[in-house]
Amino acid sequence: MRSVKWGWLILKLVLIAICGLGGYLIAVSLNNESVARYNWAPWAGVLGGIIVGIGGLSVEKLIKHMPLKVLAGGTVGLVLGLSIAKLIAVGFASMQNTTVSIVIYIILSCIFGYIGLVLGSFKIDELRAPNWPWFVRGTRGNPMTEILDTSVIIDGRIADIVETGFLGGVLVIPEFVLQELQHIADSPDPTRRVRGRRGLDIIKRLQLEKLVEVRIDRQDFENLNDVDAKLVALALRLNAKIVTNDYNLSKVAEVQGIQILNINQLASALKPVVLPGEVLRLHILKEGKEQGQGIAYLEDGTMVVVENASRHLGKEVEVSVTSILQTTAGRLIFTTLKDGEMSRQH
């Protein structure tokens, strides 16, 4: 990584040097009285070339963080604006005062170029492909892009969801997430080490899945230290969704207009519906907090509180659902023993 950074730095210095050399050659080639009279004129050309080179690199930093569609729209708009300015300026080319005609052309180019740049950048989202049958058959929609964070990879359920076909398109795994998983896998803590290695195994499993395309994104955000902040920045740049189990990351991303796919919320939504009055057959595992209560669990892990069931520990009983409480941790179902179980208890 460090060698790559040095390579980019050397390339930038070479480009600035070339711009300086170009400025020097332009100043020398002018061959007018000012150049002949002043020895500093070539050096002024060098300085001007260096300034132009640094300015170009600054523009490169600016456009590097722009989404591709904004950059493409702005470029097309700029070209169209300059073309319109050129057509209008043709009418002023016949003027006797060439200086005025040149000034008019420059002003028109600035105005229409700017208008085209702005309109192209901000209106690109409103562009739609023609609805002609031959055109539609020849095009393919952009695949959905989802970015996976560390928590959802370690969780592992993402692989099962992909195998069922409920999630498709392109799954993006940022390189900084891979580095975090590697750091967890190398942890001296046995529990963290197992979690990290499990995450790496899940990535291999996803890469073997034919229903999705897994991409490793090499982009990094050197000005950001937090992995969550990098995920949000990458999602904004790629116009992608984030798949996560992290509650705080979900809230931060949603504030910035990023769509979140939360595996925990999906699991909660897929839990079987239990209605008041429904009869269930459950295994009482332990006593509850209140006197006489028994605790059981559904197959999906939902806790069930059974009134007057403490005497039935270790046994299967039939219960009737009385109420359901939805909490931040999940559902809590309250039940009572059926009449037959109550009479058996007495």
C-alpha positions as CSV (number, residue, x, y, z in Angstrom):
1,M,0.0,0.0,0.0
2,R,2.8,2.4,0.9
3,S,4.7,1.7,-2.4
4,V,1.5,2.5,-4.3
5,K,1.2,5.9,-2.5
6,W,4.8,6.7,-3.4
7,G,4.2,5.7,-7.0
8,W,1.3,8.1,-7.2
9,L,3.3,10.9,-5.6
10,I,6.2,10.4,-8.1
11,L,3.7,10.4,-11.0
12,K,2.2,13.7,-9.8
13,L,5.7,15.3,-9.4
14,V,6.5,14.2,-13.0
15,L,3.3,15.7,-14.3
16,I,4.0,19.0,-12.6
17,A,7.6,19.0,-14.0
18,I,6.2,18.4,-17.5
19,C,3.8,21.3,-17.1
20,G,6.7,23.5,-15.9
21,L,8.8,22.5,-18.9
22,G,5.8,23.2,-21.2
23,G,5.5,26.7,-19.7
24,Y,9.2,27.3,-20.3
25,L,9.0,26.2,-23.9
26,I,5.9,28.3,-24.6
27,A,7.6,31.4,-23.1
28,V,10.8,30.8,-25.2
29,S,8.8,30.2,-28.4
30,L,7.0,33.5,-28.2
31,N,10.1,35.2,-29.5
32,N,8.9,38.7,-28.9
33,E,10.6,41.8,-27.5
34,S,9.4,41.2,-23.9
35,V,11.1,37.8,-23.9
36,A,14.3,39.1,-25.4
37,R,14.3,42.1,-23.0
38,Y,13.7,40.2,-19.8
39,N,15.7,37.2,-18.8
40,W,13.0,36.2,-16.2
41,A,10.3,35.7,-18.8
42,P,11.2,31.9,-19.4
43,W,11.1,31.4,-15.6
44,A,7.7,33.1,-15.5
45,G,6.6,30.5,-18.0
46,V,8.0,27.7,-15.8
47,L,6.1,29.1,-12.8
48,G,2.9,29.4,-14.8
49,G,3.2,25.8,-16.0
50,I,3.7,24.6,-12.4
51,I,0.7,26.5,-11.2
52,V,-1.4,25.0,-14.1
53,G,-0.1,21.5,-13.1
54,I,-1.0,21.9,-9.5
55,G,-4.4,23.3,-10.4
56,G,-5.0,20.3,-12.6
57,L,-4.2,17.9,-9.8
58,S,-6.6,19.8,-7.5
59,V,-9.4,19.3,-10.1
60,E,-8.5,15.6,-10.1
61,K,-9.0,15.4,-6.4
62,L,-12.3,17.1,-6.7
63,I,-13.7,14.9,-9.5
64,K,-12.3,11.7,-7.9
65,H,-15.0,11.9,-5.2
66,M,-17.8,12.6,-7.7
67,P,-20.2,9.7,-8.7
68,L,-19.6,8.5,-12.2
69,K,-23.1,9.5,-13.4
70,V,-22.6,13.1,-12.1
71,L,-19.2,13.3,-13.9
72,A,-20.6,11.9,-17.1
73,G,-23.6,14.2,-17.0
74,G,-21.5,17.3,-16.3
75,T,-19.1,16.4,-19.1
76,V,-21.9,16.0,-21.7
77,G,-23.6,19.2,-20.5
78,L,-20.3,21.2,-20.7
79,V,-19.7,20.0,-24.3
80,L,-23.2,20.9,-25.4
81,G,-23.0,24.3,-23.7
82,L,-19.7,25.1,-25.4
83,S,-21.1,23.9,-28.8
84,I,-24.1,26.3,-28.4
85,A,-21.8,29.1,-27.5
86,K,-19.7,28.4,-30.6
87,L,-22.8,28.4,-32.9
88,I,-24.0,31.8,-31.4
89,A,-20.5,33.3,-31.7
90,V,-20.5,32.6,-35.4
91,G,-22.8,35.5,-35.9
92,F,-20.3,37.9,-34.3
93,A,-17.3,36.6,-36.3
94,S,-17.9,39.1,-39.1
95,M,-17.4,42.1,-36.8
96,Q,-14.6,44.4,-37.8
97,N,-13.4,44.6,-34.2
98,T,-11.9,41.1,-33.7
99,T,-11.1,41.9,-30.0
100,V,-14.8,42.4,-29.3
101,S,-15.8,39.2,-31.1
102,I,-13.2,37.2,-29.2
103,V,-14.5,38.7,-25.9
104,I,-18.1,37.9,-26.8
105,Y,-17.1,34.3,-27.7
106,I,-15.3,33.9,-24.3
107,I,-18.3,35.3,-22.4
108,L,-20.7,33.0,-24.3
109,S,-18.5,30.0,-23.7
110,C,-18.3,30.7,-19.9
111,I,-22.1,31.3,-19.6
112,F,-23.3,28.3,-21.7
113,G,-20.5,26.0,-20.5
114,Y,-21.5,26.7,-16.9
115,I,-25.2,26.2,-17.6
116,G,-24.5,22.9,-19.4
117,L,-22.2,21.7,-16.6
118,V,-24.7,22.4,-13.9
119,L,-27.8,21.1,-15.8
120,G,-25.9,17.9,-16.8
121,S,-24.6,17.2,-13.3
122,F,-28.0,17.7,-11.5
123,K,-30.4,16.5,-14.1
124,I,-28.7,13.2,-15.1
125,D,-31.0,11.3,-12.7
126,E,-34.1,12.4,-14.7
127,L,-32.8,10.9,-17.9
128,R,-34.7,7.7,-18.9
129,A,-34.0,5.3,-21.7
130,P,-36.5,5.2,-24.6
131,N,-39.3,2.6,-24.2
132,W,-38.8,1.2,-27.6
133,P,-39.0,-2.7,-27.7
134,W,-35.8,-3.0,-29.7
135,F,-34.0,-0.6,-27.3
136,V,-35.2,-2.4,-24.2
137,R,-34.2,-5.8,-25.5
138,G,-30.7,-4.5,-26.2
139,T,-30.1,-3.1,-22.7
140,R,-29.6,-4.6,-19.3
141,G,-30.6,-2.9,-16.0
142,N,-27.8,-2.0,-13.6
143,P,-27.6,-4.7,-11.0
144,M,-28.4,-3.9,-7.4
145,T,-25.4,-3.1,-5.3
146,E,-25.2,-4.0,-1.6
147,I,-22.2,-3.3,0.6
148,L,-21.6,-5.8,3.4
149,D,-20.3,-4.7,6.8
150,T,-18.3,-6.7,9.3
151,S,-21.2,-7.5,11.6
152,V,-23.3,-9.1,8.9
153,I,-20.4,-11.1,7.5
154,I,-19.5,-12.6,10.9
155,D,-23.2,-13.3,11.6
156,G,-23.2,-15.6,8.6
157,R,-27.0,-15.6,7.8
158,I,-26.3,-13.5,4.7
159,A,-24.9,-16.6,3.0
160,D,-28.1,-18.5,3.7
161,I,-30.2,-15.6,2.3
162,V,-28.1,-15.5,-0.8
163,E,-28.5,-19.2,-1.4
164,T,-32.3,-19.0,-1.3
165,G,-32.2,-16.3,-4.0
166,F,-33.8,-13.5,-2.0
167,L,-30.7,-11.4,-2.4
168,G,-29.0,-10.9,-5.7
169,G,-27.0,-8.4,-7.8
170,V,-23.6,-7.3,-6.7
171,L,-22.2,-7.8,-3.2
172,V,-19.4,-5.4,-2.4
173,I,-16.9,-6.2,0.3
174,P,-14.6,-3.2,1.0
175,E,-11.0,-3.9,1.5
176,F,-11.0,-2.1,4.9
177,V,-13.7,-4.5,6.1
178,L,-11.5,-7.4,5.0
179,Q,-8.6,-5.8,7.0
180,E,-10.9,-5.6,10.1
181,L,-11.9,-9.2,9.7
182,Q,-8.2,-10.2,9.4
183,H,-7.4,-8.2,12.5
184,I,-10.2,-10.0,14.4
185,A,-9.0,-13.4,13.1
186,D,-5.5,-12.7,14.5
187,S,-6.8,-11.6,17.9
188,P,-5.3,-13.3,21.0
189,D,-8.9,-13.6,22.3
190,P,-10.1,-17.1,21.3
191,T,-13.7,-16.0,20.9
192,R,-12.8,-13.0,18.6
193,R,-10.4,-15.2,16.7
194,V,-13.2,-17.7,16.0
195,R,-15.6,-15.0,14.9
196,G,-13.0,-13.5,12.5
197,R,-12.2,-16.8,10.9
198,R,-15.9,-17.5,10.6
199,G,-16.3,-14.2,8.7
200,L,-13.5,-15.1,6.3
201,D,-15.1,-18.5,5.7
202,I,-18.5,-16.8,4.9
203,I,-16.8,-14.6,2.3
204,K,-15.3,-17.7,0.6
205,R,-18.8,-19.3,0.7
206,L,-20.3,-16.2,-0.9
207,Q,-17.6,-16.1,-3.7
208,L,-18.6,-19.7,-4.6
209,E,-22.3,-18.7,-4.9
210,K,-23.4,-18.3,-8.6
211,L,-26.5,-16.2,-7.8
212,V,-24.5,-13.1,-6.9
213,E,-21.3,-11.4,-7.9
214,V,-18.9,-10.7,-5.1
215,R,-16.5,-7.7,-5.6
216,I,-13.7,-6.6,-3.4
217,D,-13.6,-2.8,-3.4
218,R,-10.1,-1.4,-3.1
219,Q,-11.2,2.2,-2.4
220,D,-10.1,3.7,0.9
221,F,-10.9,7.0,2.6
222,E,-7.6,8.1,4.2
223,N,-9.3,11.1,5.8
224,L,-11.7,8.8,7.8
225,N,-10.5,6.5,10.6
226,D,-13.8,4.9,11.6
227,V,-14.9,1.9,9.5
228,D,-18.6,2.9,9.8
229,A,-17.8,6.3,8.4
230,K,-15.9,4.7,5.5
231,L,-18.9,2.4,4.8
232,V,-21.3,5.4,4.6
233,A,-18.9,7.3,2.3
234,L,-18.5,4.3,0.0
235,A,-22.3,3.8,-0.1
236,L,-22.8,7.4,-1.1
237,R,-20.1,7.1,-3.8
238,L,-21.4,3.9,-5.3
239,N,-25.1,4.8,-4.7
240,A,-25.4,1.4,-3.0
241,K,-27.3,-0.1,0.0
242,I,-25.6,-1.3,3.2
243,V,-26.3,-4.7,4.6
244,T,-25.7,-4.7,8.4
245,N,-26.8,-5.8,11.8
246,D,-25.3,-2.7,13.5
247,Y,-28.1,-0.5,14.9
248,N,-26.0,2.7,15.2
249,L,-24.6,2.3,11.6
250,S,-28.2,1.9,10.4
251,K,-29.3,5.1,12.0
252,V,-26.3,7.1,10.8
253,A,-26.7,5.8,7.2
254,E,-30.5,6.4,7.1
255,V,-29.9,10.1,8.1
256,Q,-27.8,10.5,5.0
257,G,-30.4,8.9,2.8
258,I,-28.7,5.5,2.4
259,Q,-31.0,2.4,2.3
260,I,-30.3,-0.2,4.9
261,L,-30.9,-3.9,4.8
262,N,-30.9,-5.2,8.4
263,I,-30.7,-8.9,8.8
264,N,-32.1,-8.8,12.3
265,Q,-35.2,-6.8,11.1
266,L,-35.6,-9.4,8.3
267,A,-35.5,-12.3,10.8
268,S,-38.0,-10.5,13.0
269,A,-40.4,-9.9,10.1
270,L,-40.2,-13.6,9.1
271,K,-41.1,-15.0,12.5
272,P,-44.3,-17.0,12.5
273,V,-47.4,-15.0,13.4
274,V,-49.0,-16.1,16.7
275,L,-52.5,-14.7,17.5
276,P,-54.3,-14.4,20.9
277,G,-56.4,-17.5,21.5
278,E,-54.1,-19.8,19.5
279,V,-53.1,-23.1,21.2
280,L,-49.4,-24.1,21.4
281,R,-47.6,-27.1,22.7
282,L,-44.4,-26.1,24.5
283,H,-41.7,-27.5,26.6
284,I,-41.3,-25.7,30.0
285,L,-37.6,-25.1,30.5
286,K,-37.3,-22.9,33.6
287,E,-39.1,-20.8,36.1
288,G,-40.0,-17.2,35.3
289,K,-39.4,-14.0,37.3
290,E,-42.8,-14.0,38.8
291,Q,-44.1,-16.7,41.2
292,G,-45.6,-19.7,39.4
293,Q,-44.4,-18.6,35.9
294,G,-42.8,-21.0,33.5
295,I,-40.6,-20.1,30.5
296,A,-40.6,-21.8,27.2
297,Y,-39.3,-20.9,23.7
298,L,-40.7,-21.2,20.2
299,E,-38.5,-22.7,17.4
300,D,-37.4,-19.3,16.3
301,G,-36.2,-18.4,19.8
302,T,-39.2,-16.2,20.8
303,M,-39.6,-16.3,24.6
304,V,-43.0,-17.5,25.9
305,V,-44.2,-16.8,29.5
306,V,-46.6,-19.4,30.8
307,E,-48.6,-18.5,33.9
308,N,-48.9,-21.2,36.6
309,A,-46.6,-23.5,34.9
310,S,-43.7,-23.7,37.4
311,R,-44.8,-27.2,38.5
312,H,-44.5,-28.5,34.9
313,L,-40.7,-27.9,34.6
314,G,-39.2,-30.3,32.0
315,K,-42.7,-31.3,30.7
316,E,-44.6,-30.5,27.5
317,V,-47.9,-28.7,28.1
318,E,-50.6,-27.1,25.9
319,V,-51.0,-23.4,26.4
320,S,-53.3,-20.7,25.1
321,V,-51.9,-17.3,23.9
322,T,-53.3,-14.4,25.8
323,S,-51.2,-11.4,24.6
324,I,-48.1,-10.5,22.6
325,L,-45.7,-7.8,23.6
326,Q,-43.3,-6.3,21.0
327,T,-40.1,-4.9,22.5
328,T,-36.8,-3.6,21.1
329,A,-35.3,-7.0,21.8
330,G,-38.1,-8.9,20.0
331,R,-41.5,-10.4,20.8
332,L,-42.6,-11.7,24.1
333,I,-45.6,-14.0,24.2
334,F,-47.8,-14.4,27.3
335,T,-49.9,-17.6,27.7
336,T,-51.9,-19.6,30.2
337,L,-52.3,-23.3,30.7
338,K,-55.3,-24.8,28.9
339,D,-58.2,-26.0,31.1
340,G,-57.1,-29.6,30.9
341,E,-53.5,-28.8,32.1
342,M,-54.9,-26.7,34.9
343,S,-57.1,-29.5,36.2
344,R,-54.2,-31.9,35.9
345,Q,-52.1,-29.5,38.0
346,H,-54.7,-29.5,40.7
